[in-house]
Amino acid sequence: MALRTLRASIGLRALQRKCTGNESPINARCFSGSSAALVSGPGKWIDKLLHVKQVEPATEAHSKALSDKEVVYEMQVHNIKPDRMGDYIKLAEHHLTRVHEMESYPCRLFGSWSTAFGQQDQAVHVWIYEDGYRSVKHMSELLWKDKEYLEYKKKRGEMLVSRRNELLLAFHFWGEPPDRDPGNLYELRSYHLRPGTLIEWANNWGINHRREQDEAVMGFFTQIGDLYSVHHLWAYKDLQTRKDIREAAWRKPGWDECVAYTVPLIRRMESKIMIPLPCSPMQ
């Protein structure tokens, strides 16, 4: 692997010197997408990778520049003991429904899923706090006084391997999720970016290329948790529909540029296919 990477690096440098006469080394950012570039047709991908845009300096806080609402989202990820998944879902559904329907609680359930493909034995819950961080604080205080919640938390702890959460904001350009009929699979695609590149990601990621089939649900970025992480949530009727829609995106002008400019910003990425729990508002 190391030898192939070295050969690719030497080949790209030679190509740059031949085409441009520039003897300076190619920016290291270009190599994230070099394998795809070399097999996508003469010149097109190479040109985009060699001339990838520079990191754009931020002039204000990411939260202000990229999100235009006070709304905060909490994503909870629970890793469950394999032999306790059924018990966990039954227990969690009662708690999720109860909290979602309590008018005195300042949050509501956006969606709740179990994973089908990707990391197994996992549940993902997303909550909405309409009044922002004030609601997050108030909700935390209420739960610590809620005897039924504390009992649920104790029983849940016996079923979990680990858990984590993140506080997120929604990208303002993504828009509100469209209404859709039940019976969908959901894909959560998580991109862990190089620090300092969130503005550049937002400026170059082309959501307009992915709106025709209403598959786009929501785009988030972290404020607390694994920073410089972006989560895209998609809905598909089935895996074949997902394949068809994703392949169709490559036939749209500009999608190749979107990929060429954003792939070098990624440190790590993950995809998981999820099934809505019966209590999930997002079906």
For each residue, the residues with C-beta under 8 A, 3 or more apart:
1: 4 5
2: 5 6
3: 6 7
4: 1 7 8
5: 1 2 8 9 31
6: 2 3 9 10
7: 3 4 10 11
8: 4 5 11 12 31 34 35 38
9: 5 6 12 13 26 31
10: 6 7 13 14
11: 7 8 14 15
12: 8 9 15 16 26 30 31 34 46 50
13: 9 10 16 17 25 26
14: 10 11 17 18
15: 11 12 18 19 46
16: 12 13 19 20 22 26 50
17: 13 14 20 21 22 23
18: 14 15
19: 15 16
20: 16 17
21: 17
22: 16 17
23: 17
24:
25: 13
26: 9 12 13 16 30 31 50
27: 30 52
28: 31
29: 32 52 264 265
30: 12 26 27 33 34 49 50 52 264
31: 5 8 9 12 26 28 34 264
32: 29 263 264 265 266
33: 30 36 37 45 49 259 260 263 264
34: 8 12 30 31 37 38 49
35: 8 38 39
36: 33 39 40 45 259 263
37: 33 34 40 45 46 48 49 260
38: 8 34 35 45 46
39: 35 36
40: 36 37 44 45 256
41: 44 45
42:
43: 46 47
44: 40 41 47 48 256
45: 33 36 37 38 40 41 48 49 256 260
46: 12 15 37 38 43 49 50
47: 43 44 50 51
48: 37 44 45 51 52 256 257 260 261
49: 30 33 34 37 45 46 52 260 264
50: 12 16 26 30 46 47
51: 47 48
52: 27 29 30 48 49 260 261 264
53: 56 200 204 261
54:
55: 196 197 200
56: 53 199 200 203
57:
58: 61 62 65 196 199
59: 65
60: 64 65
61: 58 64 65
62: 58 65 66 198 199 221
63: 66 67 169 223
64: 60 61 67
65: 58 59 60 61 62 199 202
66: 62 63 169 171 172 198 199 202 221
67: 63 64 169 170 171 172 221
68: 172
69: 169 170 172
70: 130 131 132
71: 128 129 130 132 169 170
72: 128 129 132 133 135 136 167 168 169 223
73: 110 126 127 128 129 167 168 169 170 220
74: 107 126 127 129 136 165 166 167 168
75: 124 125 126 165 166 168 220 225 231
76: 124 125 126 127 163 164 165
77: 122 123 124 163 164 165
78: 88 92 122 123 124 125 156 160 163
79: 119 121 122 160 161 162 163
80: 84 85 88 121 122 123 159 160 161
81: 84 85 121 159 160 161
82: 85 120 121
83:
84: 80 81 87 88 158 159
85: 80 81 82 88 89 114 121
86: 89 90
87: 84 90 91 159
88: 78 80 84 85 91 92 123 156 159 160
89: 85 86 92 93 114 123 277
90: 86 87 93 94
91: 87 88 94 95 152 155 156 159
92: 78 88 89 95 96 112 123 125 156 277
93: 89 90 96 97 277 278 279
94: 90 91 97 98 152
95: 91 92 98 99 149 152 156
96: 92 93 99 100 109 112 125 277 279
97: 93 94 100 101 279
98: 94 95 101 102 148
99: 95 96 102 105 107 109 149
100: 96 97 108 109 279 281
101: 97 98
102: 98 99 105
103:
104: 142
105: 99 102 139 142
106: 129 130 131 135 138 139 142
107: 74 99 127 128 129 130 135 139
108: 100 127 128 130 281
109: 96 99 100 112 125 126 127 128 279 280 281
110: 73 126 127 128 218 281 282
111: 125 126 186 233 276 280 281 282
112: 92 96 109 123 124 125 126 276 277 279 280 282
113: 123 124 125 186 188 274 275 276 277 280
114: 85 89 122 123 124 274 275 277
115: 118 119 120 121 122 123 124 272 273 274 275
116: 185 273 274 275
117: 272 273
118: 115 122 270 271 272 273
119: 79 115 122 270 272
120: 82 115
121: 79 80 81 82 85 115 161
122: 77 78 79 80 114 115 118 119 272
123: 77 78 80 88 89 92 112 113 114 115 277
124: 75 76 77 78 112 113 114 115 188 272 274
125: 75 76 78 92 96 109 111 112 113
126: 73 74 75 76 109 110 111 112
127: 73 74 76 107 108 109 110
128: 71 72 73 107 108 109 110
129: 71 72 73 74 106 107 132 133 135 136 139
130: 70 71 106 107 108 135
131: 70 106 134 135
132: 70 71 72 129 135 136
133: 72 129 136 137 167
134: 131 137 138
135: 72 106 107 129 130 131 132 138 139
136: 72 74 129 132 133 139 140 167
137: 133 134 140 141
138: 106 134 135 141 142
139: 105 106 107 129 135 136 142 143
140: 136 137 143 144
141: 137 138 144 145
142: 104 105 106 138 139 145 146
143: 139 140 146 149 150
144: 140 141 150
145: 141 142
146: 142 143 149 150
147: 150 151
148: 98 151 152
149: 95 99 143 146 152 153
150: 143 144 146 147 153 154
151: 147 148 154 155
152: 91 94 95 148 149 155 156
153: 149 150 156 157
154: 150 151 157 158
155: 91 151 152 158 159
156: 78 88 91 92 95 152 153 159 160
157: 153 154 160
158: 84 154 155
159: 80 81 84 87 88 91 155 156
160: 78 79 80 81 88 156 157 163
161: 79 80 81 121
162: 79
163: 76 77 78 79 160
164: 76 77 225
165: 74 75 76 77 225
166: 74 75 222 223 224 225 226 229
167: 72 73 74 133 136 222 223 224 225
168: 72 73 74 75 220 221 222 223 225 231
169: 63 66 67 69 71 72 73 220 221 223
170: 67 69 71 73 174 218 219 220
171: 66 67 174 202 207 219 220 221
172: 66 67 68 69
173: 202 207
174: 170 171 207 216 218 219
175: 216
176:
177: 216 217 218 282
178: 214
179:
180: 184 214 235 283
181: 184
182: 276 283
183: 237 283
184: 180 181 235 236 237 276 283
185: 116 235 236 237 238 239 242 273 274 275
186: 111 113 217 233 234 235 236 273 274 275 276 282
187: 233 234 235 236 242 271 272 273 274
188: 113 124 231 232 233 271 272 274
189: 231 232 233 234 269 270 271
190: 229 230 231 232 269 270 271
191: 201 229 230 231 232 266 268 269
192: 226 228 229 266 267 268 269
193: 197 198 201 228 229 230 265 266 267
194: 197 228 265 266 267
195: 227 228
196: 55 58 228
197: 55 193 194 200 201 228 265
198: 62 66 193 201 202 221 228 230
199: 56 58 62 65 66 202 203
200: 53 55 56 197 203 204 261 265
201: 191 193 197 198 204 205 230 262 265
202: 65 66 171 173 198 199 205
203: 56 199 200
204: 53 200 201 257 258 261 262
205: 201 202 258 262
206: 209 210 254 255 257 258
207: 171 173 174 210 211 216 219
208: 211
209: 206 249 252 254 255 258
210: 206 207 213 215 216 234 245 249
211: 207 208 214 216
212:
213: 210 241 245
214: 178 180 211 235
215: 210 234 235 236 242 245
216: 174 175 177 207 210 211 219 232 234
217: 177 186 233 234 235 282
218: 110 170 174 177 232 233
219: 170 171 174 207 216 230 231 232 233
220: 73 75 168 169 170 171 230 231 233
221: 62 66 67 168 169 171 198 229 230 231
222: 166 167 168 225 226 227 228 229 230 231
223: 63 72 166 167 168 169
224: 166 167
225: 75 164 165 166 167 168 222 229
226: 166 192 222 229
227: 195 222
228: 192 193 194 195 196 197 198 222
229: 166 190 191 192 193 221 222 225 226
230: 190 191 193 198 201 219 220 221 222
231: 75 168 188 189 190 191 219 220 221 222
232: 188 189 190 191 216 218 219
233: 111 186 187 188 189 217 218 219 220
234: 186 187 189 210 215 216 217 242
235: 180 184 185 186 187 214 215 217 282
236: 184 185 186 187 215 239 241 242 245
237: 183 184 185 241
238: 185 241 242
239: 185 236 242 243 273
240: 243 244
241: 213 236 237 238 244 245
242: 185 187 215 234 236 238 239 245 246
243: 239 240 246 247
244: 240 241 247 248
245: 210 213 215 236 241 242 248 249
246: 242 243 249 250
247: 243 244 250 251
248: 244 245 251 252
249: 209 210 245 246 252 255
250: 246 247 255 256
251: 247 248 255
252: 209 248 249 255
253:
254: 206 209 257 258
255: 206 209 249 250 251 252 258 259
256: 40 44 45 48 250 259 260
257: 48 204 206 254 260 261
258: 204 205 206 209 254 255 261 262
259: 33 36 255 256 262 263
260: 33 37 45 48 49 52 256 257 263
261: 48 52 53 200 204 257 258 264 265
262: 201 204 205 258 259 265 266
263: 32 33 36 259 260 266
264: 29 30 31 32 33 49 52 261
265: 29 32 193 194 197 200 201 261 262
266: 32 191 192 193 194 262 263 269
267: 192 193 194
268: 191 192
269: 189 190 191 192 266
270: 118 119 189 190
271: 118 187 188 189 190
272: 115 117 118 119 122 124 187 188
273: 115 116 117 118 185 186 187 239
274: 113 114 115 116 124 185 186 187 188
275: 113 114 115 116 185 186
276: 111 112 113 182 184 186 280 282 283
277: 89 92 93 96 112 113 114 123 280
278: 93
279: 93 96 97 100 109 112
280: 109 111 112 113 276 277 283
281: 100 108 109 110 111
282: 110 111 112 177 186 217 235 276
283: 180 182 183 184 276 280
